[in-house]
């Protein structure tokens, strides 16, 4: 909450501390900004006091929470909310760290000057009793609402900082869009991919489809393509098969392309045994490529 706005203050020797009193080194960390506070806000400052180890801080002199600060017998609207102190010893010095929290209890229709009041801390030791003054810290209290009309272009104080617009909702939308886009790419890869990058992509029909795409459109290429598909059916069913009914009985997933499987066996018979068979595709090479792809889709679960 706090940043160092005033560090390393020199030892203060004013009218409240006599010249022959032991020196007290005072340093403070005040709130990071000195404007923009409203009623109810809490301001915290941390004060460090260093004194020779023969002197001790008197706990009864510490500020008491709940006391409203007054100036010229008028309430300033600043109340000490909490007070906390810690003590340490280093290099022959007693080091006291005092954390003071003040709460704002006033407001105005315009920006109002205010201050965290000075505090007086007493020390004793070596038969002496003296006090050290913690300096005040000035800031501004802003109104809760603007009085009258305001032209934004004339009200851009450099102390206020930029007016930021949250982009969180747009980020969520972008992340969701990227997720859908990535899932779509994965689906397209699974549908159209030829390589075994994902589960069920390296089945026998996927391999047959890759091989058939490379075969030449001649008799030797046609025979090689039919042999590849026969081997794919054999591996898929776990045995040699010779009809669509047998294949569907073993693997019902092929039911949607039962007619195409029957046509494949007719084409196989025409190529290897009976060249007079008439019920064969007009362009067998192209038909086998499409058929092998259909079998690959069934193998991947895409019906």
DRENSEGU-784289 format. One record per residue (C-alpha): residue number from 1; x, y, z; residue in one letter. Coordinates in pm, whole numbers, always signed. Last residue first. Layout:
<nodes>
+------+--------+--------+--------+------+
: zanu :   east :  north :     up : nuke :
+------+--------+--------+--------+------+
:  NUM :      X :      Y :      Z :    a :
...
+------+--------+--------+--------+------+
</nodes>
This chain:
<nodes>
+------+--------+--------+--------+------+
: zanu :   east :  north :     up : nuke :
+------+--------+--------+--------+------+
:  303 :  -2005 :  -4225 :  -3983 :    x :
:  302 :  -1692 :  -4079 :  -3833 :    x :
:  301 :  -1558 :  -4340 :  -3590 :    x :
:  300 :  -1200 :  -4336 :  -3712 :    x :
:  299 :  -1238 :  -4670 :  -3893 :    x :
:  298 :  -1557 :  -4544 :  -4055 :    x :
:  297 :  -1361 :  -4244 :  -4185 :    x :
:  296 :  -1088 :  -4475 :  -4318 :    x :
:  295 :  -1347 :  -4687 :  -4497 :    x :
:  294 :  -1488 :  -4376 :  -4663 :    x :
:  293 :  -1135 :  -4276 :  -4765 :    x :
:  292 :  -1076 :  -4619 :  -4918 :    x :
:  291 :  -1401 :  -4583 :  -5111 :    x :
:  290 :  -1309 :  -4240 :  -5249 :    x :
:  289 :   -969 :  -4362 :  -5366 :    x :
:  288 :  -1125 :  -4682 :  -5504 :    x :
:  287 :  -1379 :  -4477 :  -5706 :    x :
:  286 :  -1105 :  -4267 :  -5864 :    x :
:  285 :   -918 :  -4575 :  -5979 :    x :
:  284 :  -1235 :  -4759 :  -6087 :    x :
:  283 :  -1366 :  -4493 :  -6325 :    x :
:  282 :  -1683 :  -4644 :  -6472 :    x :
:  281 :  -1760 :  -4829 :  -6150 :    x :
:  280 :  -1835 :  -5204 :  -6178 :    x :
:  279 :  -2161 :  -5385 :  -6240 :    x :
:  278 :  -2062 :  -5524 :  -6583 :    x :
:  277 :  -1851 :  -5828 :  -6496 :    x :
:  276 :  -1700 :  -5958 :  -6823 :    x :
:  275 :  -1344 :  -5944 :  -6684 :    x :
:  274 :  -1420 :  -6228 :  -6446 :    x :
:  273 :  -1142 :  -6342 :  -6212 :    x :
:  272 :   -890 :  -6078 :  -6092 :    x :
:  271 :  -1025 :  -5742 :  -6205 :    x :
:  270 :  -1394 :  -5836 :  -6230 :    x :
:  269 :  -1393 :  -6020 :  -5896 :    x :
:  268 :  -1229 :  -5722 :  -5723 :    x :
:  267 :  -1483 :  -5485 :  -5879 :    x :
:  266 :  -1770 :  -5700 :  -5757 :    x :
:  265 :  -1608 :  -5714 :  -5411 :    x :
:  264 :  -1586 :  -5334 :  -5408 :    x :
:  263 :  -1949 :  -5300 :  -5517 :    x :
:  262 :  -2053 :  -5508 :  -5218 :    x :
:  261 :  -1845 :  -5282 :  -4991 :    x :
:  260 :  -2011 :  -4976 :  -5147 :    x :
:  259 :  -2354 :  -5115 :  -5074 :    x :
:  258 :  -2262 :  -5186 :  -4709 :    x :
:  257 :  -2132 :  -4833 :  -4658 :    x :
:  256 :  -2354 :  -4737 :  -4360 :    x :
:  255 :  -2316 :  -5093 :  -4215 :    x :
:  254 :  -1939 :  -5067 :  -4170 :    x :
:  253 :  -1971 :  -4999 :  -3795 :    x :
:  252 :  -2134 :  -5343 :  -3763 :    x :
:  251 :  -1788 :  -5507 :  -3745 :    x :
:  250 :  -1793 :  -5887 :  -3756 :    x :
:  249 :  -2143 :  -5920 :  -3899 :    x :
:  248 :  -2083 :  -5617 :  -4121 :    x :
:  247 :  -1772 :  -5781 :  -4271 :    x :
:  246 :  -1947 :  -6111 :  -4334 :    x :
:  245 :  -2243 :  -5939 :  -4494 :    x :
:  244 :  -2013 :  -5735 :  -4720 :    x :
:  243 :  -1854 :  -6049 :  -4860 :    x :
:  242 :  -1520 :  -6231 :  -4879 :    x :
:  241 :  -1349 :  -6186 :  -4543 :    x :
:  240 :  -1006 :  -6307 :  -4426 :    x :
:  239 :   -962 :  -6273 :  -4051 :    x :
:  238 :   -910 :  -6016 :  -3774 :    x :
:  237 :  -1186 :  -5791 :  -3904 :    x :
:  236 :   -972 :  -5478 :  -3938 :    x :
:  235 :   -660 :  -5666 :  -4045 :    x :
:  234 :   -846 :  -5861 :  -4314 :    x :
:  233 :  -1038 :  -5557 :  -4431 :    x :
:  232 :   -708 :  -5363 :  -4465 :    x :
:  231 :   -546 :  -5652 :  -4652 :    x :
:  230 :   -835 :  -5660 :  -4899 :    x :
:  229 :   -803 :  -5283 :  -4937 :    x :
:  228 :   -433 :  -5307 :  -5018 :    x :
:  227 :   -500 :  -5587 :  -5270 :    x :
:  226 :   -759 :  -5370 :  -5447 :    x :
:  225 :   -510 :  -5082 :  -5470 :    x :
:  224 :   -235 :  -5307 :  -5606 :    x :
:  223 :   -470 :  -5445 :  -5873 :    x :
:  222 :   -566 :  -5095 :  -5984 :    x :
:  221 :   -204 :  -4977 :  -5989 :    x :
:  220 :   -108 :  -5272 :  -6210 :    x :
:  219 :   -396 :  -5203 :  -6444 :    x :
:  218 :   -321 :  -4833 :  -6478 :    x :
:  217 :   -403 :  -4513 :  -6287 :    x :
:  216 :    -74 :  -4506 :  -6089 :    x :
:  215 :    -91 :  -4564 :  -5716 :    x :
:  214 :     -6 :  -4276 :  -5477 :    x :
:  213 :   -354 :  -4210 :  -5338 :    x :
:  212 :   -392 :  -4587 :  -5294 :    x :
:  211 :    -99 :  -4595 :  -5050 :    x :
:  210 :   -230 :  -4320 :  -4825 :    x :
:  209 :   -578 :  -4473 :  -4826 :    x :
:  208 :   -438 :  -4818 :  -4743 :    x :
:  207 :   -249 :  -4674 :  -4444 :    x :
:  206 :   -564 :  -4504 :  -4315 :    x :
:  205 :   -755 :  -4824 :  -4384 :    x :
:  204 :   -512 :  -5026 :  -4169 :    x :
:  203 :   -534 :  -4791 :  -3872 :    x :
:  202 :   -284 :  -4511 :  -3795 :    x :
:  201 :   -528 :  -4233 :  -3714 :    x :
:  200 :   -703 :  -4418 :  -3430 :    x :
:  199 :   -524 :  -4202 :  -3170 :    x :
:  198 :   -359 :  -3885 :  -3309 :    x :
:  197 :    -51 :  -3813 :  -3518 :    x :
:  196 :    -85 :  -4120 :  -3743 :    x :
:  195 :    -53 :  -3940 :  -4074 :    x :
:  194 :   -316 :  -3874 :  -4340 :    x :
:  193 :   -499 :  -3591 :  -4174 :    x :
:  192 :   -833 :  -3488 :  -4323 :    x :
:  191 :  -1075 :  -3576 :  -4044 :    x :
:  190 :   -837 :  -3567 :  -3745 :    x :
:  189 :   -664 :  -3255 :  -3870 :    x :
:  188 :  -1001 :  -3091 :  -3927 :    x :
:  187 :  -1102 :  -3179 :  -3572 :    x :
:  186 :   -777 :  -3045 :  -3429 :    x :
:  185 :   -821 :  -2725 :  -3626 :    x :
:  184 :  -1174 :  -2692 :  -3488 :    x :
:  183 :  -1049 :  -2744 :  -3131 :    x :
:  182 :   -785 :  -2476 :  -3184 :    x :
:  181 :  -1043 :  -2231 :  -3320 :    x :
:  180 :  -1285 :  -2305 :  -3035 :    x :
:  179 :  -1007 :  -2244 :  -2781 :    x :
:  178 :   -889 :  -1930 :  -2960 :    x :
:  177 :  -1244 :  -1796 :  -2956 :    x :
:  176 :  -1280 :  -1870 :  -2584 :    x :
:  175 :   -947 :  -1699 :  -2511 :    x :
:  174 :  -1050 :  -1395 :  -2719 :    x :
:  173 :  -1387 :  -1369 :  -2545 :    x :
:  172 :  -1222 :  -1393 :  -2203 :    x :
:  171 :   -975 :  -1123 :  -2306 :    x :
:  170 :  -1257 :   -901 :  -2431 :    x :
:  169 :  -1430 :   -932 :  -2093 :    x :
:  168 :  -1109 :   -842 :  -1909 :    x :
:  167 :  -1039 :   -533 :  -2120 :    x :
:  166 :  -1109 :   -285 :  -1840 :    x :
:  165 :  -1098 :    +78 :  -1948 :    x :
:  164 :   -831 :   +290 :  -1780 :    x :
:  163 :   -868 :   +656 :  -1694 :    x :
:  162 :   -506 :   +769 :  -1678 :    x :
:  161 :   -359 :   +914 :  -1358 :    x :
:  160 :   -521 :  +1152 :  -1113 :    x :
:  159 :   -213 :  +1361 :  -1039 :    x :
:  158 :   -178 :  +1456 :  -1405 :    x :
:  157 :   -518 :  +1629 :  -1374 :    x :
:  156 :   -747 :  +1567 :  -1668 :    x :
:  155 :  -1035 :  +1799 :  -1573 :    x :
:  154 :  -1036 :  +2033 :  -1870 :    x :
:  153 :  -1088 :  +1757 :  -2129 :    x :
:  152 :  -1358 :  +1608 :  -1903 :    x :
:  151 :  -1566 :  +1922 :  -1896 :    x :
:  150 :  -1742 :  +1917 :  -1559 :    x :
:  149 :  -2094 :  +2025 :  -1468 :    x :
:  148 :  -2183 :  +2108 :  -1108 :    x :
:  147 :  -2039 :  +1958 :   -790 :    x :
:  146 :  -1855 :  +1632 :   -856 :    x :
:  145 :  -1940 :  +1353 :   -616 :    x :
:  144 :  -1748 :  +1186 :   -332 :    x :
:  143 :  -1533 :  +1493 :   -288 :    x :
:  142 :  -1152 :  +1455 :   -276 :    x :
:  141 :   -940 :  +1486 :    +37 :    x :
:  140 :   -590 :  +1622 :    -28 :    x :
:  139 :   -259 :  +1540 :   +141 :    x :
:  138 :     -8 :  +1691 :   +385 :    x :
:  137 :   +222 :  +1494 :   +617 :    x :
:  136 :   +299 :  +1607 :   +973 :    x :
:  135 :   +643 :  +1577 :  +1129 :    x :
:  134 :   +720 :  +1326 :  +1407 :    x :
:  133 :   +843 :  +1535 :  +1701 :    x :
:  132 :  +1089 :  +1396 :  +1954 :    x :
:  131 :  +1051 :  +1425 :  +2333 :    x :
:  130 :  +1281 :  +1447 :  +2635 :    x :
:  129 :  +1317 :  +1296 :  +2981 :    x :
:  128 :  +1670 :  +1266 :  +3119 :    x :
:  127 :  +1818 :  +1080 :  +3415 :    x :
:  126 :  +2038 :   +869 :  +3190 :    x :
:  125 :  +1727 :   +751 :  +3006 :    x :
:  124 :  +1383 :   +862 :  +2894 :    x :
:  123 :  +1210 :   +909 :  +2561 :    x :
:  122 :   +886 :  +1082 :  +2462 :    x :
:  121 :   +708 :  +1069 :  +2125 :    x :
:  120 :   +523 :  +1371 :  +1991 :    x :
:  119 :   +304 :  +1323 :  +1684 :    x :
:  118 :   +249 :  +1560 :  +1396 :    x :
:  117 :    -89 :  +1543 :  +1227 :    x :
:  116 :   -171 :  +1357 :   +905 :    x :
:  115 :   -274 :  +1653 :   +700 :    x :
:  114 :   -572 :  +1790 :   +513 :    x :
:  113 :   -645 :  +2008 :   +212 :    x :
:  112 :   -995 :  +1984 :    +63 :    x :
:  111 :  -1093 :  +1909 :   -296 :    x :
:  110 :  -1441 :  +2044 :   -358 :    x :
:  109 :  -1792 :  +1944 :   -246 :    x :
:  108 :  -1643 :  +1837 :    +88 :    x :
:  107 :  -1583 :  +1529 :   +296 :    x :
:  106 :  -1480 :  +1434 :   +648 :    x :
:  105 :  -1407 :  +1125 :   +852 :    x :
:  104 :  -1075 :  +1012 :   +699 :    x :
:  103 :   -906 :   +725 :   +881 :    x :
:  102 :   -548 :   +724 :  +1010 :    x :
:  101 :   -316 :   +423 :  +1043 :    x :
:  100 :    +12 :   +459 :  +1233 :    x :
:   99 :   +292 :   +202 :  +1218 :    x :
:   98 :   +581 :   +279 :  +1457 :    x :
:   97 :   +917 :   +110 :  +1412 :    x :
:   96 :  +1147 :   +168 :  +1709 :    x :
:   95 :  +1522 :   +115 :  +1674 :    x :
:   94 :  +1738 :   +119 :  +1986 :    x :
:   93 :  +2094 :   +195 :  +1886 :    x :
:   92 :  +2431 :    +48 :  +1969 :    x :
:   91 :  +2483 :   -100 :  +1623 :    x :
:   90 :  +2139 :   -265 :  +1611 :    x :
:   89 :  +1853 :   -321 :  +1856 :    x :
:   88 :  +1489 :   -389 :  +1769 :    x :
:   87 :  +1144 :   -267 :  +1874 :    x :
:   86 :   +795 :   -294 :  +1720 :    x :
:   85 :   +502 :    -53 :  +1743 :    x :
:   84 :   +140 :    -61 :  +1628 :    x :
:   83 :   -125 :   +210 :  +1620 :    x :
:   82 :   -471 :   +192 :  +1466 :    x :
:   81 :   -748 :   +426 :  +1348 :    x :
:   80 :   -609 :   +767 :  +1448 :    x :
:   79 :   -886 :  +1002 :  +1342 :    x :
:   78 :   -880 :  +1273 :  +1077 :    x :
:   77 :  -1185 :  +1498 :  +1031 :    x :
:   76 :   -984 :  +1806 :  +1123 :    x :
:   75 :  -1185 :  +1886 :  +1435 :    x :
:   74 :  -1147 :  +2251 :  +1539 :    x :
:   73 :   -965 :  +2368 :  +1853 :    x :
:   72 :   -703 :  +2553 :  +1648 :    x :
:   71 :   -625 :  +2218 :  +1488 :    x :
:   70 :   -779 :  +1902 :  +1620 :    x :
:   69 :   -701 :  +1536 :  +1570 :    x :
:   68 :   -964 :  +1281 :  +1659 :    x :
:   67 :   -850 :  +1027 :  +1915 :    x :
:   66 :   -970 :   +672 :  +1852 :    x :
:   65 :   -628 :   +509 :  +1860 :    x :
:   64 :   -388 :   +648 :  +2126 :    x :
:   63 :    -60 :   +800 :  +2005 :    x :
:   62 :   +241 :   +667 :  +2197 :    x :
:   61 :   +357 :   +869 :  +2497 :    x :
:   60 :   +259 :   +606 :  +2753 :    x :
:   59 :   +492 :   +356 :  +2581 :    x :
:   58 :   +795 :   +569 :  +2684 :    x :
:   57 :  +1076 :   +507 :  +2436 :    x :
:   56 :  +1405 :   +405 :  +2593 :    x :
:   55 :  +1744 :   +574 :  +2601 :    x :
:   54 :  +2072 :   +404 :  +2680 :    x :
:   53 :  +2062 :   +236 :  +2338 :    x :
:   52 :  +2114 :   +560 :  +2148 :    x :
:   51 :  +1810 :   +658 :  +1942 :    x :
:   50 :  +1655 :   +553 :  +1612 :    x :
:   49 :  +1292 :   +627 :  +1528 :    x :
:   48 :  +1124 :   +467 :  +1226 :    x :
:   47 :   +783 :   +590 :  +1113 :    x :
:   46 :   +545 :   +388 :   +897 :    x :
:   45 :   +245 :   +571 :   +747 :    x :
:   44 :    -99 :   +433 :   +680 :    x :
:   43 :   -395 :   +615 :   +527 :    x :
:   42 :   -744 :   +466 :   +569 :    x :
:   41 :  -1032 :   +581 :   +345 :    x :
:   40 :  -1373 :   +636 :   +505 :    x :
:   39 :  -1434 :   +979 :   +352 :    x :
:   38 :  -1243 :  +1007 :    +27 :    x :
:   37 :   -877 :  +1024 :    -76 :    x :
:   36 :   -772 :  +1128 :   -428 :    x :
:   35 :   -450 :  +1315 :   -357 :    x :
:   34 :   -120 :  +1258 :   -171 :    x :
:   33 :     -9 :   +939 :   -340 :    x :
:   32 :   +228 :   +658 :   -233 :    x :
:   31 :   +129 :   +672 :   +133 :    x :
:   30 :   +411 :   +780 :   +371 :    x :
:   29 :   +731 :   +602 :   +468 :    x :
:   28 :   +907 :   +783 :   +748 :    x :
:   27 :  +1252 :   +854 :   +893 :    x :
:   26 :  +1345 :   +997 :  +1232 :    x :
:   25 :  +1692 :   +999 :  +1392 :    x :
:   24 :  +1664 :  +1102 :  +1756 :    x :
:   23 :  +1947 :  +1317 :  +1893 :    x :
:   22 :  +2005 :  +1331 :  +2271 :    x :
:   21 :  +1872 :  +1657 :  +2424 :    x :
:   20 :  +2125 :  +1941 :  +2466 :    x :
:   19 :  +1971 :  +2154 :  +2193 :    x :
:   18 :  +1623 :  +2123 :  +2336 :    x :
:   17 :  +1347 :  +1943 :  +2150 :    x :
:   16 :  +1004 :  +2105 :  +2115 :    x :
:   15 :  +1149 :  +2425 :  +1969 :    x :
:   14 :  +1298 :  +2234 :  +1686 :    x :
:   13 :  +1577 :  +1982 :  +1641 :    x :
:   12 :  +1483 :  +1734 :  +1375 :    x :
:   11 :  +1734 :  +1467 :  +1284 :    x :
:   10 :  +1745 :  +1439 :   +907 :    x :
:    9 :  +1469 :  +1266 :   +720 :    x :
:    8 :  +1600 :   +955 :   +553 :    x :
:    7 :  +1300 :   +861 :   +344 :    x :
:    6 :   +995 :  +1061 :   +237 :    x :
:    5 :   +773 :   +913 :    -31 :    x :
:    4 :   +874 :   +553 :    +29 :    x :
:    3 :   +587 :   +346 :   -101 :    x :
:    2 :   +278 :   +235 :    +84 :    x :
:    1 :     +0 :     +0 :     +0 :    x :
+------+--------+--------+--------+------+
</nodes>
